[in-house]
Amino acid sequence: MKRKSIQTWMALTALSTSLLIATSANAANFKPKSAGDFLIRARIVDVVPSESIHSSDVAGKAEVSNDVIPELDFSYFFTDHIAAELIAGTSKHDVKWNTGAGKVDLGSVRLLPPTLTLQYHFMPKQRFSPYVGAGINYTYFFSEDTGSGNTSIDYKNKFGYALQAGFDYAIVGNWSVNLDVKKLFLKTDVNTDVTGVGHVHATGHLNPLLVGIGVGYRF
């Protein structure tokens, strides 16, 4: 596991532990989930690509770095059990091409992956309320910067789909703590001009895993 991911997990564990301790020390009433509720969450998210990007023009494969980002999401409950969620957040990733003999720096890119999921909440009236979800994703690539090994690079925006699981744990009143895991299934095409090689076209999947923890407030 990369050092950045380890540090993120340490921070997420410390935050979740402190929130759960505060909950156990405070037995005040909480607001159950109900139809018509509007929920806003703020999360810290570790974005971990599971990339498989190859090219017929050159040997090797792409390597894409992790990123830790803040994220906002907005949910609306159509019924006590069924809600829709939209997430908003951007991540930045360094990209290298591993030829097997070495790594070529291809710069960095930012991703804006708005994702809409439809969720089922199993125990909306309980303090501990798990859920699952599935939906669609559109990933927009921007701020493509070249590295020391290329002179241009372009990523194609694509639609994909998403799976989700998590839980809310009510703290007090309208407040809750949240743990959420999403898997985005994302394909892209990459075109770049590599120094000493020429034009290279690559295609494949990023398929990032998004693991986040945060707090929520329902209106």
N, C-alpha and C positions, 0 to 999 in steps of 0.2 A: 504494500500500500504506500502511495506517495506521501512525503512528509506533510504536504499541505492538507491532505485528507485526514491524516492522523491528528493534526492540530485542530481541524474542524470538528472531528468527532469528540475530541476532548472538551471543546467549548460547548458543543451541543449537549453532551452528557452532563456537564456542570450546570447548564441552564435548566435542563429538564429536572435534574435532582433538586435544585433550589425551588423550582415551581411546585413540585410535588410535595416537598416539605412544607411549603407555605400552605398548600391545600389541606394537608393533614392537620395542620395547626389551626385551621379556620374551618369550622363546621357550619358556616353560614349557608343560607339557602342559595340555590343556583337556578337559573332559568333553563328549563328543558327546551330542546329544539322543537319548533312548531311550524306549521304551514304559514307562509307569509314572512318568515324571518329573512332578514338580509344580514349576511355574515361577512366581515372583513377580517382577514388574517395577515399578519406580517411574519415572514419566516426568514431564517438563515438556511441557505440551500447549498449543498455540495453537488456540483454538476460533474459527473464522471462519464465521459464518452467511452463507448465500447466499439471503437472504430474498426472497420474492415474496408479500407480503401486501397485499391490496386490499379495498375495501369498496364496496358499492353505495349506502351511506348518505352518503358524503362522498368528495370527490375526493382523489387522492393515493395514497401507499403508505407502508408502514412501513419504518423503517430501524433495524437492530439492531446494536449494537456488538460488537466482538470481545472475547475475554477470554483471559487466560493463567492456566492452573490446574495444580496438582499432580494426578497421577492414579496410582492403583494398578490393576494388573490381575493376574489369577490364571489360569493355564493348566494343563491336565492333558493329558498325552499318552496317548491310547488305543493308538497304535502309534508306531513311529519317525517316521512321516510325518504322522499325523493328531492334531490337538489341538483342544480347546475352550478359548475364552478369555472371561472375564467382566471387564468394566472397571467401575471405581467412581471417580466424581469429580463435582463440581458446578461450575457456572459461573454468573456473574452478568452480565447484559446490560442496558444502557440502551436504551430504546425511544423513538423519535421518529416522528411522523407528518409526512411531507413533503407539503405541500399543493401545492407548486409555487411558491407565493408566500412560503412560510416553513415553519418546522418547529415542531410542537407537541410539547412534552415530555410523554410518557406514562409517565414513571417508569422503573422497573427491575423485573426478574424474575430469579429463580434457576431453573436447570434441573438436575434430577437424571436423567441419561439412562443407566440401566443397559443395557448392550449385550452380548449373547451371540453369539459367532461360532464357526463351525466352520472350522478352518484346515487347509491342506495345506502342509507344510514340504518343500521340494524337495531339500535336501541336508543332512539332519539330522546326518550324521557329519563334515561339514566345518566349518572355523572360520567361514566365511561361509555363512549358511543363510537364504535368502529364503523368504518364505511369502506366500500369499494366503488370504483368508477371506471369508465371507459369513454374515449372521445376522439377528437380530431385535433391535429396540430398543423400549423403553417410556420415554417422556419424561414426567417428573412436574414440573409447574411449581409453584413455591412462593415465599413471601416477595414477593408482588406488591406493589410500592409505587407509589402514584400520583405523578404529576409536577405541574408547575405548570399543565398544560393539561387535567387531568381529575380527577374526584372518586372514581372507582372503576374497577377493571379486573380481569378474570378471564380466565385461559387454560385451555383444555380439554386435559387429558392425552390422549396418543394413542400407539398402536403405530405403528412404522415398521420399516424394514429398513436394513441396513448392508452396505457393501462395504469391504474392507480389503486392504492390501498393506504389506509391510515386510521387514525382515531383522534377524537377530541375528548379532553378530560376537563370537565367543568371545575372551575376554581371557586368563584363566588359571583353572584349576580349574573351579568351577561358575559363575563369573562371566561375564557377557557385556554388551555394549552393544547397544542396540536403537534402530532408527528405524522409526516406524510411521505410516501414513496411513490414516485412516478417513473415509468419506463416509456420513453419516446422512441418510436420506430421511424427513423429518419434517413432518407437517402439523398445524396447530392452528387452533382457532377462538378469536377474541378478542372479548370484550364489554366495552365501556367507556362511561362517561358523560363526554363532552367538554364542557368549559365553553363555554357560548354556543351549543352545537350540540345537545346531548342525547345520547340513547343511540345508540351506533355499534356495529355488528356487522361484524367483518372476518374473513376466512379466507384461508388460503394456506400457503406452505411456508417453513420455516426452512432445511432442508437444510445443516446445518453441515459444514464440513471440519475434521477434527481432525488436526493434524500434531504429532507428539511425538517426543522423544528421551529415552532414559533408560538405566538399568542393570537387569540381571536376575540372579536367583540361582536355580539349579535344585536341588531336593532329590531 
